[in-house]
Amino acid sequence: MQNVDIHAIANCRSQVHTDSLTVTFDLSLTSRRVSSAVRQCLAIPLNPGGAFLPTQQPDAFQSNTCKVYKDLLNEDVQSAFEFATLLSAFLHECRHVHDMRSTRIGAELLLKDLYVYSGVGTILGRLLEWSRGLGNGSIPLPVASSLHSFDGEFSDIRTFFTTSTSIRDRVHKTWNAPSRWPTMPGHSILSFSETLGFSVQIDWLAETLGTEIAGIVVDATLGKQGWTSDYVRPVAVWSTLSQAKGVKFAPEATDLSFITVNALNVSGLDDAFSDGIPTKSHPGTWFGLFCEQYVRLTGAKGVTDSTKAPLAVFATLKEKSLELGPVVDLGIETIRSLQNKALNDLAGNLDPARIPESILLASEVGTDYAEMQNVVYNDKPLYHCALGYVELLLSGALTSVFVRVRNEDGVQGAFRTPSGIPANHVGGSLAASKASQQMRILLNGRSRSGGTFFEEATFKEFNDMGLLFRRVE
């Protein structure tokens, strides 16, 4: 496989919008043969029409994937690489959705961001009124770059975007702020999220299709950043600290997921941040303390390689006067309380005759969090190893992931991964997905690189509504 073009990974596109938990999956950027192979393995219809995918037996899925990969490998190495990358990237992005919905920090961030795009439908109508008042004048994009344009009877537009920008900035800072102790610089919530998704992608590739293709994807993804990348930094620090102390670094396959999920569950945002500054309750701090416990337990009586990481997790929780059960229960209680507040706020600030887009998603957060906590802590180690996670995903044991897809013919559609957990079905996710993408464009402008097909479709919807924009540098 030495002749594989690793830059082709740029065309293997699968992205997640964490605000609405939407995965965008573009199958039009590769060959028809590869696109068809990916759809075959995941059982995605050519035109899915918003349907749930059928459940699959994990052994059959693994066997079929291996067969398809080998057939492609015999035809064209590059096609086999793109198939493996696309399929594993999809699993990576689905894992982001489930980690958001299964961890306390993730669920709280989701609820925070709902406020950013709530009411976007109403504000689009106001922007259209403003434009028509100027004889169909163009709207500045990003809108927040020219808020001075909206005064008088349209000052509500200025207020709306000022508030949304402030909330989005705070959420972005929360995602990216590294912890300050005991490791410097510490770990951000984003780094934990990326590490979890990337570990599922690479471990699944290695166990299913072999270490060579997994290594190629690692090299293509990390690029010049190498081991400083958010995709691997937490585990790189853990390994480096162990080696510096002369400790054998030999975690079990399930350890990384188990540890990082616990890190994201030990505190809420109010504990982890004070005026936007990370505190000693930040997940990154907890992870640093865990690494110290991991080193400390090496050689202790009765401690083996397979038990060292779990014992270090429990020792770290105990050191912080936390027990796993109460932490989980408190998290559920907190999330439900925040969910109720969000629902009341969102409904109270808008026309009561109209259901805002974000309410449809907010109504699911508490249920999803409780259900996913049961999976994470009762079905361990399934959720914490790559093959186990894929089994849960295919069987419908996890919350459903909403996916916007473009097939090899360029036709756009949507589907949901199978799930036995009650949800608002496609309608709720579609509304939140559409609203969040609209706000993304209004706040950030259009992507200079062209963006995803979903962004293109959203901008076309703007034009069809009669909204005309001018780019502000």
N, C-alpha and C positions, 0 to 999 in steps of 0.2 A: 504493500500500500504506500510505498514511498513516493509514488507519482501523484498522489491525491493532492488536489488544490485546496489547502485548508482555508483559503479566503472564500470558498464557496459557502462556508458557514453563514456568511452575511445574508445569503439568500434563503437560508433555512429559518424562516421567521415564525416565531411564536412568542407572543408577549402577553403580559397580564396587566390590566388596569386595576390597581389595588383599591381604588376608591369604590368601584362598582364590582370588583372581583370578576372582571370579564377577561377571558383569554381570547386573543385574536390569532387566528391560525391561517396563514396564507399558503395555500397549496398551488398557487399559480406561478410561483417564482422558480419552480423546478420543472423537470420534464414530466410529461403526461404519465410515463411509466412509473416514475417515483411517486407522484401524487396518487395515482391509482393504488399503488402498493400500500401507502400509508392509510388510505381510506379503508382498504380491505382489512388490514390488521385491526383497526379500531372500530370497524363495522359502521363507518360513516357513509350514509347514502350520498349519492351524487348531489341531490338537492334535499337536504335534511328537513327543511321546513320547520325548524324549532323543536323537533321531536327528541325524546330521550333515546339515547343509544341503548341497544339491547345488552343485557348482562352477558359476560363471557366467563367460561371456566379458565382459570389462570394457566393451567397446563396446556390447554389448547391454544391460548394466546401466545404463550412462549414458543410452542412448537411451530406455529404458523409464522411467527416473526422470524425465527431462525431459518425456516425454509425460504421465505421471501428474500431474506438477506443473502442467503447462499446463491439463490437464482440470479439475483442482481449482480453479485460478485462475479459470477461466471460470464455475465454479459458485459458489464462495465463497472470498474472499480469506483469511479466517481459517483455513479448512480447509487451504488451500495452505501457509500459514505453519506450522501445526502439523505437517503432513506433513514439511516441510523440516527443522523443528527436531528432530522425533523421529528421523528417519533420520540426520541429521548427528550428533546426540548419541550415537546407537548407535556410529557410527564413532569418535567421540571416546573413548568408553569402551573399545572394543576396542583402540585404540591404547595406552591405559594398560596393559592386560594385556601387550601385546607389548613395550612399553618396560621393564616390570618383568622380563620374561623374557629380554630381549636385552642388558641392561646389568649391569655388575658390581655397582654399588650396589643396583640393583633386586633382583637375585637374592639378594644377601646379606640384604637386608631381609626378603625373602620367607621365607628359611630361619630368620631370627631369630624371626619371628612365628609360625612353626609351633609353637614351644614354648608359646605362649599357650594354644592350644586343644587340644593333644594330651592325650588322656585325659578329655575332657569327658564321654564316654559313661559312664565309670566314676564320675565325680563326680556325675552326675545320679542314679545309683543310690544313692549315699551320701546325697544330699540327700533322696531319697525315704525312706530308712531313718530319717533324722533327723526328718523330718516325721511319720512314723507313730509314732515314739517319743513324740511330743507329742500323740498322738491326732489325727493329720492336721492338725497345726499349719501355719500359713502360713510360707513361706520369705521372708526379707527380700530385697527387690530394689531396688537392686543388692546382691548378696550380700556384696560386700566392705565395704559400709557398716556391717555388723553382725557382724563376725567374732568378736566377744566371745561371740556366741551359740553358737559351736561349740567345745566343750571336751571334755575327757575322751576317750571313745572316738571322738569325731567331730573331734578336733583336726586330723586329716588334711585335712578340708575347709578349715579355717583356713589350713593350710600351702599347700594347692593354690592358693587364691585370692590369698594374699599373694604367692606367686611369680608367678602369671599377671599380677597387677596391676603388679608391678614390671617385668616384661618388656614389657608393653604400654606402660607409661609411657616406658620407654627407647626403644622403637621410635617412639612418637609424637614424642618430643623429637628423635630423629634426623631424622625427616621434616621437622620444622618449624624446626630451628635454622638461622639464616642464617649465611653465611660472614662473616668479620670483616675480610677484606682482599682486594684493594685497594679495593673499593667498600664504603661504609658507609651504611646497613646492606646486607649482602650478599644473596645468593640462597640460598634453601632448596632442598632436594631436591624438596619438594612443588611449589615454583614452577616448577622445570624440567619436572616431570611434567605439571602443568596447562598449561604453555605448549605442550608437544608435542601434547597431546591437542586443545587448543583451536585450534592452528594447522592441524591436519588438518581439523577441523570447518569452520572458516571458509574455508580455502583451497579445500576441496572444494565448499562451497556457492558460492563466488564463481566457480569455474571451471565448475561444472555448471549452476547455476540463476541466476547473475548476482550482481553486486555489491550490488544493492539489498537482496535478502533476506539476504545475508551481513551487511550493515551493520545490519539490524534485529536479527539474532541477537546481534551484537556489543554493541549498545546494551542489549538485554534482559539479556544475561549479565553484563556488567561493571557495569551500574547505577551507583550512586553512587561506587563505588570507582574507576571509570575506569581510567586507565593505571597506577594503583598496584596493581591487582589481580594476584594470583599468575598469572592466566591470561596476562598480557602483560608483567609487570614486567621479566623479563630482556631482552626485545627493546626495551622502552622505555628501559632504562638504556643498552643498546648504542647505540641511536639518539641519545639525548641526549648521550652522550660524544662520538660522532662529530661531531655538530653543534657542540658546544662547541669542538672542535678545528678547525672549519671544513672537516670532511671530508664528502664526499657519502655519504649513507647509501643505498646501492643494492644490497642483498644479492640473490643469486639465489634462486629459489624453493626450492631444496633446501638452502640454507645453514643456516637456523635449525635444522632437524632434525639435520643432519650435525654441527653445532657442539654442540648440547645433548646428543646421544647420546654424543659424545666426552667431554663433561664428566662424564657419569655413568659412564664407563668407565675414567677415568684412575687411579682409586684404589679401594681397598676401605674398608670401615667402620673397620678398625683404623688405617688411615692417615689417614682423613678426620676422625676424632674421637679425642680423648684425654680420658678421664674424662667423656665426654659433651660436651666443648667442641670446636667446629670448629677444625681445624688449617689450616695453609697448603696442605694437600693436599685440602681440601674441594672438591667440584665447583664451588661458587660462586667460590672463589678462582681456580681454573683458568679459569673463564669471564671473570672480571675481567681476568686476564692476557691472555686472547685478545682482549678488546676493545682493550687497549692495543696489542697487535700489529697489530690491524686498522687502527687509526689510523696507526700507524707505517709500515705498508706502502703507504699511499696515496701515489701519485705515484712510487713506486719503479719503477725500470726493469724493463720486461717484465711488470708487474703490471696486470691488467685487472680490471674489475668482477666478471667471472665467476670469476677465479682468486684474488681477494684473500682471501676468507674461508677457502678450503681452505689457502692458503699460511700464513695466520695461525694456523690450527689446528696445522699441522706445526711452525711456528716456536715455538709455545707448548709443544708436546710436547718439542721439542728443548731448549728453555730449562730444562725440568724433567728433563732427561736421560732422556727417554722416547722410544721409537719406537713407531709404531702397531702393528706386528706383534708385538713382544714384549709390549706391553701387553695385547693380545688373548689371546695364548697364556698369559700369567701369570694373566689373569682366569679362563680356563677351568680351569687347574690349581687355582686357589684355590677356585673354586666347587665343583669336584668334591670337593676335600678337605673343605670345609665341609658338603657334602651327605652325605658318608660319616660325618662326625662326628654330624650330625643324625640320620641313620638309626640309628646305633649307640646314641645317647642315647635316642631315642624308643622303640626296641625294648627297651633295657635297663631302662627305668624303668617298664615296664608288664608285665602278665601276658603271657608269651611265647606263650600259646595264643591271644591276641587281637591283631589288627592294629589299631593306633590309626589314627584317621582321618587324621592328618597325615602318616603314612608314605606313604600312597597319593599324596599330592601331592609330598612330598619326593623320592620316587623319580624324579620327572620333571624336577626342576629342572636338574640337570647336563646332561641330554640336550637339554632345551629351550634352555638358554643357548648351548651349542655350535652347535646348529642355527641359532638366531637370529643369532649372530655371523656365521655364513656368509652369511646373507641380508643383514644390515646392511652388511657390508664387501665382499661380492662382487656384490650386486645393486644397489648404489648407482649411479644416484640413485633407483631405483624406490622404495625404502623411505622416502626422504627428501622426496618430493613427494606431495601429497595424492592425486592420481589414481593415482600409482604404488603407494602404500600400499594403496589400495582394490583395485587390480588384484591385488596379492599376497594380500590377504585373501580375495577371491572365488575365486581360483584354487586355494587350498589350499596355497600355498607357505609360509605361516606356521604357527606352533603354533596349535592349536585353542583357541578361546575358549568357555568354558562359560557358557551363558546361561539364567537362570531367567526365564520369561516368563509374563505373564498376558494372555490374549487379550481380544477385545472382549466376550466372553460372561462374563468373569470366571473362566474356567477356567485353572488353572495348569499349566504344563508346563516342559520344558527342551529345549534343543537345543545343538549345538556347531557352530561355523563349520567349513567344510571344511579338512582338513589332511592332508598326506601324511607328516607326522612321527609316529613311533610315540608312543603315549600310553596312559594307563590307561583310555581311553574314558570313558564317562559315569560309571561306578561310582566311580572315584577322585575325580573332581571333585565328584560329588554328595555323597560322604561328607565331604570337606573343606569344601565349601560349607555343608553342614548344621551341621557341628561349629563352624565359625567363627562362624556366625550365632547359634548357641546361646550361645557364650561372649560374643559381643557384647552380648546381652541380659542375661546374668548379671552382666557387669561394668558395663554402662552403664545398665541398666534399660530400660524401654520408652520409645520415642520419644514425646514429648508431642504431636508433630504427627501421630501416627498411624503414621509410619514407612512402609516399603515393604510391599507385599503379602507379601513373603518373611518379613518380621518378624512380620506377623500370623499367617502359617501356622506359623511356628516356635513362637510363643506358644501357639497352639492345640494343637500337638503336646505341649507341656509339660503343658497341662491334661488331655489325653487320657492322659498317663502317670500322672496323679494328683498332679502337682506344683501346689501352690497357693501363690500369691505375695501379698505385701503390699508396696505401694510405700513406700519409706523416703525421706522428703524430705531 
